[in-house]
Amino acid sequence: MANKRSGMAKQFIRIAFLLVFVVLTVLGRVQLWLAVYLGGVVASLFFGRLYCAYACPMHTVMEPLEKVARKMGIQRKTFPAWLSDPRNAVALLVLSVLSMVVAKRTAGIQLPILVILFLLSLFVTIIFPSVVWHKGLCPYGVLLRLAARFARRSHTVRQQDCIGCGKCAKVCPAGAITFEGEPAKALIDQRFCIQCAHCAASCPTDAISYAQVRKP
């Protein structure tokens, strides 16, 4: 019952942030969303990428869209490995900033880059698994990734309880889970973890939880 209430609260928060994004877009004030994003970057320094889990309008829409794309057989099951390379996100971030500057200086217009990126994330998700966007293309993720590496809390795996079944990695939309050791145990890279908690929900031994990160 508690998990159900928690899930409903999370959905309410996500929809509320999505509505704020839509309203700002309609009013032509979408650039104000950057304040929410920067707040998310600061929060990531302490609590991991909670912005992705609760506030990101892209992730909120991408999640159900991906389910529909898979069910309709539109989304590809395989994709080139280079698409999920995090360096692509850096390149897209640089391209986005340059596009805004050029558009402003040459045409005197404010390029709606946030809306363009939002639509691009949906297009990518229709064709490819969400890991392509979350890990390989999302320019928002560049700063969030840098901040989250210092986080004191994140989803972590209790190694003594992990049975190496791989279910967590299958449901991770960000490609944040790898396996090491013999026998293999799951490890979550907090830089890429978007705190969606899908891994925790899928774990048959409850070995994954949002907890204090043990620094080496």
MDAnalysis code that builds the backbone (N, CA, C; Angstrom):
import MDAnalysis as mda
import numpy as np

u = mda.Universe.empty(648, n_residues=216, atom_resindex=np.repeat(np.arange(216), 3), trajectory=True)
u.add_TopologyAttr("name", ["N", "CA", "C"] * 216)
u.add_TopologyAttr("resid", np.arange(1, 217))
u.add_TopologyAttr("resname", ["MET", "ALA", "ASN", "LYS", "ARG", "SER", "GLY", "MET", "ALA", "LYS", "GLN", "PHE", "ILE", "ARG", "ILE", "ALA", "PHE", "LEU", "LEU", "VAL", "PHE", "VAL", "VAL", "LEU", "THR", "VAL", "LEU", "GLY", "ARG", "VAL", "GLN", "LEU", "TRP", "LEU", "ALA", "VAL", "TYR", "LEU", "GLY", "GLY", "VAL", "VAL", "ALA", "SER", "LEU", "PHE", "PHE", "GLY", "ARG", "LEU", "TYR", "CYS", "ALA", "TYR", "ALA", "CYS", "PRO", "MET", "HIS", "THR", "VAL", "MET", "GLU", "PRO", "LEU", "GLU", "LYS", "VAL", "ALA", "ARG", "LYS", "MET", "GLY", "ILE", "GLN", "ARG", "LYS", "THR", "PHE", "PRO", "ALA", "TRP", "LEU", "SER", "ASP", "PRO", "ARG", "ASN", "ALA", "VAL", "ALA", "LEU", "LEU", "VAL", "LEU", "SER", "VAL", "LEU", "SER", "MET", "VAL", "VAL", "ALA", "LYS", "ARG", "THR", "ALA", "GLY", "ILE", "GLN", "LEU", "PRO", "ILE", "LEU", "VAL", "ILE", "LEU", "PHE", "LEU", "LEU", "SER", "LEU", "PHE", "VAL", "THR", "ILE", "ILE", "PHE", "PRO", "SER", "VAL", "VAL", "TRP", "HIS", "LYS", "GLY", "LEU", "CYS", "PRO", "TYR", "GLY", "VAL", "LEU", "LEU", "ARG", "LEU", "ALA", "ALA", "ARG", "PHE", "ALA", "ARG", "ARG", "SER", "HIS", "THR", "VAL", "ARG", "GLN", "GLN", "ASP", "CYS", "ILE", "GLY", "CYS", "GLY", "LYS", "CYS", "ALA", "LYS", "VAL", "CYS", "PRO", "ALA", "GLY", "ALA", "ILE", "THR", "PHE", "GLU", "GLY", "GLU", "PRO", "ALA", "LYS", "ALA", "LEU", "ILE", "ASP", "GLN", "ARG", "PHE", "CYS", "ILE", "GLN", "CYS", "ALA", "HIS", "CYS", "ALA", "ALA", "SER", "CYS", "PRO", "THR", "ASP", "ALA", "ILE", "SER", "TYR", "ALA", "GLN", "VAL", "ARG", "LYS", "PRO"])
u.atoms.positions = np.array([
    [0.833, -1.209, 0.000],
    [0.000, 0.000, 0.000],
    [0.865, 1.256, 0.000],
    [1.927, 1.219, 0.829],
    [2.842, 2.356, 0.905],
    [3.536, 2.591, -0.433],
    [3.940, 1.484, -1.102],
    [4.595, 1.595, -2.397],
    [3.656, 2.186, -3.437],
    [2.378, 1.816, -3.337],
    [1.389, 2.329, -4.284],
    [1.207, 3.827, -4.098],
    [1.114, 4.267, -2.834],
    [0.968, 5.697, -2.556],
    [2.204, 6.471, -3.019],
    [3.374, 5.875, -2.792],
    [4.621, 6.515, -3.212],
    [4.670, 6.653, -4.736],
    [4.222, 5.607, -5.427],
    [4.199, 5.640, -6.886],
    [3.237, 6.687, -7.416],
    [2.084, 6.822, -6.770],
    [1.100, 7.823, -7.184],
    [1.628, 9.239, -6.943],
    [2.316, 9.426, -5.816],
    [2.886, 10.730, -5.510],
    [3.943, 11.108, -6.538],
    [4.754, 10.125, -6.925],
    [5.798, 10.368, -7.920],
    [5.176, 10.765, -9.250],
    [4.114, 10.055, -9.653],
    [3.457, 10.375, -10.912],
    [2.844, 11.767, -10.873],
    [2.271, 12.139, -9.737],
    [1.674, 13.466, -9.591],
    [2.735, 14.549, -9.759],
    [3.897, 14.352, -9.133],
    [4.985, 15.325, -9.222],
    [5.481, 15.450, -10.659],
    [5.628, 14.314, -11.326],
    [6.121, 14.316, -12.702],
    [5.152, 15.035, -13.633],
    [3.866, 14.771, -13.470],
    [2.858, 15.417, -14.312],
    [2.805, 16.915, -14.027],
    [2.963, 17.282, -12.761],
    [2.955, 18.701, -12.395],
    [4.102, 19.439, -13.079],
    [5.294, 18.859, -13.051],
    [6.438, 19.487, -13.716],
    [6.226, 19.541, -15.227],
    [5.636, 18.493, -15.786],
    [5.359, 18.480, -17.226],
    [4.394, 19.607, -17.596],
    [3.378, 19.803, -16.774],
    [2.411, 20.873, -17.034],
    [3.076, 22.240, -16.961],
    [3.993, 22.404, -16.005],
    [4.726, 23.665, -15.897],
    [5.523, 23.915, -17.178],
    [6.178, 22.870, -17.678],
    [6.952, 22.984, -18.912],
    [6.052, 23.363, -20.079],
    [4.886, 22.731, -20.174],
    [3.950, 23.010, -21.263],
    [3.435, 24.445, -21.175],
    [3.084, 24.870, -19.981],
    [2.577, 26.235, -19.786],
    [3.636, 27.268, -20.166],
    [4.862, 27.052, -19.728],
    [5.950, 27.971, -20.070],
    [6.169, 28.016, -21.583],
    [6.027, 26.868, -22.226],
    [6.187, 26.797, -23.679],
    [5.095, 27.580, -24.386],
    [3.859, 27.381, -23.957],
    [2.719, 28.075, -24.560],
    [2.828, 29.591, -24.368],
    [3.314, 30.004, -23.212],
    [3.447, 31.431, -22.909],
    [4.695, 32.050, -23.527],
    [5.512, 31.207, -24.173],
    [6.732, 31.713, -24.776],
    [7.808, 32.043, -23.763],
    [7.733, 31.413, -22.605],
    [8.712, 31.668, -21.533],
    [9.459, 30.389, -21.166],
    [9.622, 29.497, -22.139],
    [10.203, 28.191, -21.847],
    [11.637, 28.286, -21.325],
    [12.323, 29.400, -21.628],
    [13.691, 29.547, -21.145],
    [13.762, 29.573, -19.616],
    [12.623, 29.908, -18.980],
    [12.589, 29.908, -17.523],
    [12.785, 28.503, -16.962],
    [12.554, 27.494, -17.820],
    [12.737, 26.112, -17.371],
    [14.189, 25.849, -16.984],
    [15.088, 26.627, -17.509],
    [16.499, 26.449, -17.177],
    [16.741, 26.602, -15.678],
    [15.904, 27.403, -15.010],
    [16.045, 27.561, -13.558],
    [15.735, 26.246, -12.852],
    [14.710, 25.527, -13.349],
    [14.365, 24.218, -12.782],
    [15.510, 23.238, -13.032],
    [16.028, 23.280, -14.248],
    [17.127, 22.373, -14.599],
    [18.361, 22.627, -13.748],
    [18.736, 23.889, -13.595],
    [19.921, 24.213, -12.800],
    [19.720, 23.815, -11.339],
    [18.482, 23.948, -10.860],
    [18.180, 23.463, -9.513],
    [18.390, 21.963, -9.426],
    [18.045, 21.261, -10.513],
    [18.257, 19.820, -10.566],
    [19.725, 19.447, -10.554],
    [20.537, 20.264, -11.222],
    [21.985, 20.020, -11.239],
    [22.557, 20.146, -9.835],
    [22.142, 21.191, -9.122],
    [22.613, 21.390, -7.749],
    [22.163, 20.234, -6.855],
    [20.913, 19.814, -7.000],
    [20.396, 18.703, -6.199],
    [21.156, 17.412, -6.489],
    [21.611, 17.258, -7.729],
    [22.343, 16.047, -8.114],
    [23.661, 15.903, -7.370],
    [24.209, 17.010, -6.907],
    [25.447, 16.966, -6.142],
    [25.277, 16.204, -4.832],
    [24.051, 16.161, -4.336],
    [23.787, 15.539, -3.042],
    [22.909, 14.281, -3.141],
    [21.932, 14.309, -4.065],
    [20.918, 13.256, -4.080],
    [20.856, 12.463, -5.375],
    [21.835, 12.637, -6.257],
    [21.772, 11.939, -7.528],
    [20.818, 12.649, -8.480],
    [20.583, 12.054, -9.617],
    [19.818, 12.708, -10.683],
    [18.301, 12.601, -10.469],
    [17.834, 13.198, -9.386],
    [16.408, 13.206, -9.104],
    [15.654, 14.068, -10.113],
    [16.352, 15.025, -10.715],
    [15.714, 15.835, -11.763],
    [15.168, 14.927, -12.858],
    [15.962, 13.946, -13.258],
    [15.549, 13.030, -14.329],
    [14.311, 12.223, -13.929],
    [14.284, 11.784, -12.688],
    [13.202, 10.920, -12.224],
    [11.905, 11.671, -11.996],
    [11.994, 12.926, -11.530],
    [10.799, 13.642, -11.100],
    [10.428, 14.862, -11.943],
    [11.422, 15.558, -12.493],
    [11.125, 16.839, -13.127],
    [11.273, 16.867, -14.640],
    [12.078, 15.996, -15.197],
    [12.366, 16.065, -16.632],
    [11.122, 15.782, -17.482],
    [10.659, 16.757, -18.265],
    [9.476, 16.535, -19.100],
    [9.721, 15.498, -20.195],
    [10.974, 15.409, -20.644],
    [11.308, 14.420, -21.658],
    [11.078, 13.013, -21.144],
    [11.645, 12.715, -19.979],
    [11.531, 11.373, -19.414],
    [10.080, 11.019, -19.112],
    [9.313, 11.994, -18.636],
    [7.909, 11.756, -18.300],
    [7.115, 11.304, -19.515],
    [7.384, 11.905, -20.667],
    [6.663, 11.543, -21.890],
    [7.302, 10.340, -22.575],
    [8.621, 10.252, -22.499],
    [9.324, 9.157, -23.168],
    [8.934, 7.788, -22.628],
    [8.710, 7.703, -21.338],
    [8.436, 6.404, -20.722],
    [7.196, 5.727, -21.305],
    [6.024, 6.396, -21.318],
    [4.858, 5.746, -21.926],
    [4.979, 5.633, -23.440],
    [5.662, 6.610, -24.063],
    [5.832, 6.568, -25.516],
    [6.638, 5.351, -25.934],
    [7.654, 5.020, -25.158],
    [8.480, 3.855, -25.470],
    [7.665, 2.573, -25.407],
    [6.793, 2.472, -24.414],
    [5.943, 1.286, -24.291],
    [5.044, 1.126, -25.505],
    [4.490, 2.239, -25.984],
    [3.619, 2.204, -27.162],
    [4.418, 1.816, -28.403],
    [5.618, 2.422, -28.554],
    [6.461, 2.140, -29.718],
    [6.879, 0.672, -29.763],
    [7.167, 0.110, -28.587],
    [7.537, -1.307, -28.525],
    [6.352, -2.204, -28.877],
    [5.190, -1.868, -28.325],
    [3.997, -2.675, -28.550],
    [3.587, -2.671, -30.017],
    [3.798, -1.549, -30.687],
    [3.443, -1.424, -32.100],
    [4.523, -1.975, -33.027],
    [5.670, -2.355, -32.432],
    [6.755, -2.908, -33.227],
    [7.522, -1.871, -34.024],
    [7.405, -0.598, -33.625],
    [8.110, 0.470, -34.338],
    [9.548, 0.581, -33.850],
    [9.731, 0.478, -32.545],
    [11.062, 0.663, -31.964],
    [11.978, -0.519, -32.301],
    [13.194, -0.205, -32.695],
    [14.178, -1.228, -33.022],
    [14.733, -1.862, -31.751],
    [14.942, -3.164, -31.790],
    [15.473, -3.861, -30.619],
    [16.981, -3.722, -30.510],
    [17.643, -3.504, -31.623],
    [19.096, -3.343, -31.628],
    [19.464, -1.996, -32.263],
    [20.663, -1.525, -31.951],
    [21.123, -0.247, -32.485],
    [22.645, -0.220, -32.416],
    [23.287, 0.620, -33.243],
    [24.752, 0.730, -33.212],
    [25.221, 1.191, -31.838],
    [26.276, 0.572, -31.327],
    [26.778, 0.886, -29.986],
    [27.185, 2.343, -29.843],
    [27.646, 2.964, -30.932],
    [28.134, 4.340, -30.841],
    [27.022, 5.328, -30.488],
    [25.772, 4.946, -30.736],
    [24.665, 5.842, -30.440],
    [24.515, 6.107, -28.938],
    [24.945, 5.151, -28.122],
    [24.821, 5.314, -26.669],
    [26.118, 5.810, -26.027],
    [27.041, 6.304, -26.842],
    [28.295, 6.859, -26.328],
    [28.014, 8.220, -25.694],
    [28.341, 8.427, -24.416],
    [28.075, 9.701, -23.728],
    [28.712, 10.922, -24.386],
    [29.728, 10.704, -25.197],
    [30.372, 11.837, -25.862],
    [29.441, 12.500, -26.867],
    [28.467, 11.750, -27.365],
    [27.489, 12.325, -28.285],
    [26.690, 13.438, -27.612],
    [26.401, 13.246, -26.318],
    [25.629, 14.243, -25.577],
    [26.400, 15.556, -25.472],
    [27.706, 15.463, -25.288],
    [28.547, 16.663, -25.225],
    [28.507, 17.393, -26.564],
    [28.597, 16.615, -27.645],
    [28.559, 17.204, -28.983],
    [27.219, 17.883, -29.243],
    [26.127, 17.244, -28.818],
    [24.798, 17.826, -29.026],
    [24.607, 19.084, -28.178],
    [25.197, 19.091, -26.982],
    [25.127, 20.283, -26.131],
    [25.835, 21.460, -26.792],
    [27.029, 21.214, -27.301],
    [27.795, 22.263, -27.984],
    [27.039, 22.757, -29.210],
    [26.478, 21.824, -29.989],
    [25.725, 22.179, -31.189],
    [24.493, 23.019, -30.839],
    [23.827, 22.657, -29.741],
    [22.633, 23.394, -29.318],
    [22.969, 24.831, -28.959],
    [24.042, 25.013, -28.195],
    [24.456, 26.358, -27.780],
    [24.873, 27.188, -28.990],
    [25.650, 26.582, -29.885],
    [26.103, 27.295, -31.081],
    [24.922, 27.689, -31.962],
    [23.932, 26.803, -32.077],
    [22.750, 27.083, -32.893],
    [21.988, 28.277, -32.348],
    [21.874, 28.345, -31.021],
    [21.180, 29.476, -30.387],
    [21.917, 30.784, -30.644],
    [23.236, 30.746, -30.517],
    [24.040, 31.951, -30.709],
    [23.962, 32.428, -32.158],
    [24.117, 31.494, -33.095],
    [24.083, 31.845, -34.517],
    [22.715, 32.398, -34.912],
    [21.647, 31.749, -34.446],
    [20.292, 32.201, -34.776],
    [20.027, 33.606, -34.246],
    [20.550, 33.883, -33.053],
    [20.344, 35.197, -32.441],
    [21.122, 36.278, -33.177],
    [22.361, 35.964, -33.553],
    [23.219, 36.978, -34.159],
    [22.935, 37.204, -35.644],
    [22.536, 36.153, -36.343],
    [22.317, 36.280, -37.785],
    [20.881, 36.633, -38.143],
    [19.924, 36.061, -37.421],
    [18.515, 36.295, -37.754],
    [17.767, 37.069, -36.679],
    [18.422, 37.288, -35.545],
    [17.779, 38.039, -34.475],
    [16.622, 37.307, -33.822],
    [16.630, 35.986, -33.906],
    [15.536, 35.209, -33.321],
    [16.043, 34.358, -32.155],
    [15.139, 34.079, -31.227],
    [15.464, 33.222, -30.087],
    [15.068, 31.797, -30.458],
    [16.034, 30.985, -30.785],
    [15.740, 29.608, -31.204],
    [15.159, 28.823, -30.034],
    [13.973, 28.200, -30.212],
    [13.347, 27.435, -29.117],
    [14.034, 26.079, -28.921],
    [15.289, 26.134, -28.494],
    [16.111, 24.925, -28.452],
    [15.570, 23.893, -27.472],
    [14.969, 24.344, -26.365],
    [14.445, 23.394, -25.388],
    [13.281, 22.593, -25.967],
    [12.440, 23.264, -26.724],
    [11.315, 22.584, -27.368],
    [11.826, 21.631, -28.452],
    [12.826, 22.083, -29.199],
    [13.407, 21.246, -30.255],
    [14.002, 19.971, -29.661],
    [14.728, 20.119, -28.559],
    [15.330, 18.960, -27.901],
    [14.259, 18.033, -27.337],
    [13.195, 18.615, -26.817],
    [12.081, 17.821, -26.303],
    [11.488, 16.954, -27.417],
    [11.219, 17.560, -28.559],
    [10.656, 16.820, -29.693],
    [11.655, 15.787, -30.225],
    [12.938, 16.146, -30.222],
    [13.971, 15.211, -30.682],
    [14.026, 13.980, -29.781],
    [13.896, 14.181, -28.473],
    [13.928, 13.041, -27.542],
    [12.781, 12.076, -27.808],
    [11.618, 12.613, -28.159],
    [10.460, 11.760, -28.457],
    [10.674, 10.991, -29.762],
    [11.229, 11.678, -30.748],
    [11.495, 11.025, -32.041],
    [12.493, 9.886, -31.878],
    [13.569, 10.146, -31.129],
    [14.590, 9.120, -30.902],
    [13.994, 7.921, -30.171],
    [13.119, 8.176, -29.198],
    [12.532, 7.100, -28.390],
    [11.588, 6.224, -29.201],
    [10.956, 6.789, -30.200],
    [10.074, 5.995, -31.053],
    [10.878, 4.969, -31.838],
    [12.093, 5.349, -32.219],
    [12.909, 4.477, -33.074],
    [13.857, 3.582, -32.284],
    [14.444, 4.121, -31.215],
    [15.461, 3.382, -30.471],
    [15.084, 3.244, -28.997],
    [15.661, 2.245, -28.303],
    [15.467, 2.135, -26.847],
    [15.912, 3.420, -26.156],
    [15.305, 3.729, -25.023],
    [15.547, 5.008, -24.348],
    [16.986, 5.210, -23.902],
    [17.778, 4.132, -23.796],
    [19.178, 4.279, -23.409],
    [19.945, 5.136, -24.416],
    [19.501, 5.123, -25.678],
    [20.164, 5.938, -26.707],
    [20.075, 7.411, -26.350],
    [18.907, 7.847, -25.880],
    [18.759, 9.246, -25.493],
    [19.380, 9.519, -24.126],
    [18.996, 8.719, -23.132],
    [19.435, 8.990, -21.760],
    [20.955, 8.976, -21.610],
    [21.599, 8.019, -22.220],
    [23.048, 7.874, -22.033],
    [23.854, 8.490, -23.162],
    [23.327, 8.432, -24.380],
    [24.135, 8.832, -25.518],
    [23.872, 10.190, -26.124],
    [22.666, 10.755, -25.929],
    [22.345, 11.974, -26.645],
    [21.897, 13.152, -25.781],
    [21.305, 12.896, -24.641],
    [20.690, 13.972, -23.857],
    [21.706, 15.026, -23.417],
    [21.612, 16.250, -23.949],
    [22.558, 17.294, -23.548],
    [22.350, 17.746, -22.107],
    [21.106, 17.594, -21.604],
    [20.843, 17.915, -20.200],
    [21.695, 17.027, -19.289],
    [21.922, 15.794, -19.738],
    [22.616, 14.824, -18.909],
    [24.080, 15.124, -18.680],
    [24.663, 15.996, -19.496],
    [26.097, 16.276, -19.374],
    [26.423, 16.865, -18.003],
    [25.748, 17.953, -17.635],
    [26.003, 18.569, -16.323],
    [25.474, 17.706, -15.187],
    [24.339, 17.066, -15.399],
    [23.775, 16.197, -14.364],
    [24.718, 15.042, -14.062],
    [25.339, 14.515, -15.100],
    [26.285, 13.413, -14.939],
    [27.500, 13.843, -14.122],
    [28.024, 15.036, -14.428],
    [29.179, 15.535, -13.694],
    [28.848, 15.761, -12.226],
    [27.660, 16.304, -11.963],
    [27.258, 16.582, -10.584],
    [26.986, 15.302, -9.807],
    [26.322, 14.338, -10.458],
    [25.886, 13.119, -9.771],
    [27.045, 12.237, -9.311],
    [28.204, 12.396, -9.888],
    [29.339, 11.576, -9.469],
    [29.749, 11.866, -8.032],
    [29.341, 13.046, -7.517],
    [29.682, 13.423, -6.147],
    [28.537, 13.170, -5.164],
    [27.417, 12.678, -5.672],
    [26.227, 12.509, -4.830],
    [26.485, 11.580, -3.651],
    [25.874, 11.913, -2.529],
    [26.003, 11.089, -1.329],
    [24.911, 10.035, -1.250],
    [23.849, 10.210, -2.038],
    [22.774, 9.230, -2.064],
    [22.441, 8.885, -3.511],
    [22.137, 7.613, -3.743],
    [21.792, 7.148, -5.079],
    [21.246, 5.733, -4.950],
    [20.758, 5.182, -6.046],
    [20.367, 3.778, -6.012],
    [21.637, 2.926, -6.029],
    [21.738, 2.039, -5.082],
    [22.913, 1.198, -4.939],
    [22.505, -0.263, -4.760],
    [23.473, -1.145, -4.942],
    [23.224, -2.586, -4.835],
    [23.938, -3.145, -3.610],
    [23.197, -3.848, -2.764],
    [23.831, -4.569, -1.656],
    [24.404, -5.856, -2.234],
    [25.718, -5.862, -2.354],
    [26.388, -6.950, -3.053],
    [26.085, -8.322, -2.457],
    [25.921, -8.390, -1.141],
    [25.688, -9.683, -0.508],
    [24.329, -10.272, -0.866],
    [23.406, -9.421, -1.329],
    [22.067, -9.901, -1.675],
    [21.859, -10.093, -3.175],
    [22.797, -9.593, -3.987],
    [22.665, -9.684, -5.444],
    [22.952, -11.103, -5.920],
    [22.079, -11.634, -6.771],
    [22.265, -12.989, -7.314],
    [22.699, -12.950, -8.788],
    [22.919, -11.746, -9.307],
    [23.421, -11.611, -10.673],
    [22.464, -12.057, -11.748],
    [21.163, -11.925, -11.516],
    [20.162, -12.422, -12.472],
    [20.052, -11.551, -13.722],
    [20.446, -10.295, -13.619],
    [20.427, -9.407, -14.775],
    [19.106, -8.697, -15.038],
    [18.108, -8.933, -14.207],
    [16.800, -8.310, -14.435],
    [16.874, -6.795, -14.322],
    [17.698, -6.298, -13.412],
    [17.817, -4.849, -13.224],
    [18.371, -4.170, -14.469],
    [19.379, -4.788, -15.081],
    [20.002, -4.198, -16.275],
    [19.023, -4.156, -17.439],
    [18.143, -5.135, -17.522],
    [17.179, -5.203, -18.623],
    [16.170, -4.063, -18.570],
    [15.832, -3.600, -17.369],
    [14.817, -2.552, -17.247],
    [15.419, -1.164, -17.074],
    [16.743, -1.070, -16.951],
    [17.385, 0.239, -16.759],
    [17.347, 1.027, -18.068],
    [16.670, 2.175, -18.097],
    [16.564, 2.958, -19.334],
    [17.798, 3.789, -19.644],
    [18.757, 3.809, -18.716],
    [19.926, 4.673, -18.877],
    [21.233, 3.911, -19.072],
    [21.183, 2.591, -19.079],
    [22.405, 1.815, -19.241],
    [23.392, 2.033, -18.126],
    [22.873, 2.210, -16.908],
    [23.738, 2.531, -15.771],
    [24.231, 1.313, -15.007],
    [23.772, 0.120, -15.386],
    [24.091, -1.085, -14.606],
    [25.025, -2.010, -15.372],
    [26.097, -2.409, -14.717],
    [27.035, -3.378, -15.273],
    [27.231, -4.494, -14.251],
    [27.956, -5.533, -14.651],
    [28.198, -6.665, -13.759],
    [29.690, -6.952, -13.695],
    [30.164, -7.153, -12.471],
    [31.582, -7.431, -12.264],
    [31.753, -8.536, -11.235],
    [32.923, -9.166, -11.274],
    [33.266, -10.174, -10.277],
    [32.854, -11.575, -10.678],
    [33.166, -12.513, -9.808],
    [32.834, -13.927, -10.009],
    [32.402, -14.524, -8.673],
    [31.123, -14.826, -8.472],
    [30.041, -14.649, -9.463],
    [29.723, -13.181, -9.717],
    [29.141, -12.912, -10.874],
    [28.860, -11.542, -11.285],
    [27.848, -10.868, -10.368],
    [28.154, -9.639, -9.994],
    [27.274, -8.842, -9.154],
    [26.984, -7.516, -9.865],
    [25.779, -7.015, -9.685],
    [25.387, -5.770, -10.331],
    [26.042, -4.565, -9.674],
    [26.419, -3.611, -10.499],
    [26.959, -2.335, -10.031],
    [26.216, -1.215, -10.743],
    [25.819, -0.175, -10.009],
    [25.111, 0.948, -10.595],
    [26.037, 2.157, -10.646],
    [26.263, 2.675, -11.844],
    [27.086, 3.866, -12.019],
    [26.207, 5.084, -11.721],
    [26.450, 5.738, -10.612],
    [25.585, 6.830, -10.181],
    [25.632, 8.034, -11.111],
    [26.647, 8.122, -11.947],
    [26.704, 9.212, -12.922],
    [25.573, 9.100, -13.939],
    [25.257, 7.870, -14.321],
    [24.248, 7.650, -15.349],
    [22.876, 7.273, -14.787],
    [22.826, 6.869, -13.537],
    [21.564, 6.466, -12.921],
    [20.600, 7.648, -12.873],
    [19.411, 7.500, -13.451],
    [18.434, 8.584, -13.460],
    [17.406, 8.422, -12.342],
    [17.679, 7.549, -11.382],
    [16.887, 7.392, -10.166],
    [15.419, 7.054, -10.459],
    [15.181, 6.309, -11.532],
    [13.803, 5.941, -11.882],
    [13.267, 4.816, -11.006],
    [14.165, 4.043, -10.370],
    [13.830, 2.948, -9.451],
    [13.261, 1.714, -10.140],
    [13.353, 1.643, -11.464],
    [12.888, 0.438, -12.149],
    [13.701, -0.790, -11.735],
    [14.986, -0.563, -11.489],
    [15.862, -1.672, -11.087],
    [15.433, -2.241, -9.739],
    [15.123, -1.355, -8.803],
    [14.710, -1.793, -7.467],
    [13.409, -2.581, -7.535],
    [12.491, -2.121, -8.399],
    [11.198, -2.797, -8.525],
    [11.337, -4.178, -9.157],
    [12.372, -4.366, -9.983],
    [12.534, -5.641, -10.687],
    [13.387, -6.655, -9.930],
    [14.100, -6.212, -8.900],
    [15.039, -7.082, -8.197],
    [14.304, -8.131, -7.352],
    [14.540, -9.409, -7.615],
    [13.828, -10.462, -6.880],
    [14.294, -10.640, -5.437],
    [15.442, -10.069, -5.091],
    [15.957, -10.228, -3.722],
    [15.982, -8.907, -2.952],
    [15.370, -7.873, -3.527],
    [15.350, -6.547, -2.893],
    [16.754, -6.055, -2.538],
    [17.687, -6.314, -3.444],
    [19.081, -5.945, -3.194],
    [19.388, -4.495, -3.568],
    [18.434, -3.819, -4.214],
    [18.670, -2.457, -4.689],
    [17.770, -1.479, -3.944],
    [18.365, -0.379, -3.495],
    [17.595, 0.640, -2.800],
    [18.267, 1.990, -2.961],
    [17.505, 3.035, -2.697],
    [18.043, 4.391, -2.707],
    [18.634, 4.634, -1.329],
    [19.945, 4.744, -1.266],
    [20.608, 4.779, 0.035],
    [21.887, 5.592, -0.014],
    [22.544, 5.670, 1.124],
    [23.831, 6.360, 1.222],
    [24.870, 5.633, 0.368],
    [25.604, 6.413, -0.380],
    [26.642, 5.841, -1.245],
    [27.922, 5.664, -0.447],
    [28.480, 4.485, -0.514],
    [29.751, 4.223, 0.178],
    [30.886, 4.573, -0.743],
    [31.608, 5.626, -0.391],
    [32.727, 6.061, -1.199],
    [33.969, 5.247, -0.871],
    [34.759, 4.874, -1.897],
    [35.982, 4.111, -1.638],
    [37.020, 4.929, -0.888],
])
